[in-house]
Amino acid sequence: MAGKPELSEAKFLTVAEVADMMRVSKMTVYRLVHGGELPAVRVGRSFRVREEDANDYIKNSFYNAG
């Protein structure tokens, strides 16, 4: 089956890693997660975001400024 990889093959990132990748604060990532804009899995008291979901969010956030 083509498309998204199986969950067992997915690479999960911490909120800090996503924030570093996007060059934003961790609070911004938490806002995206809590607002439902960025899918995440809760593990204990922390969140994990699939690398693919973070990349998709970035790709879908581009807009033409002019």
Secondary structure, 3 states (H helix, E strand, C coil): CCCCCCHHHCCEEEHHHHHHHHCCCHHHHHHHHHCCCCCCEEECCEEEEEHHHHHHHHHHCCCCCC
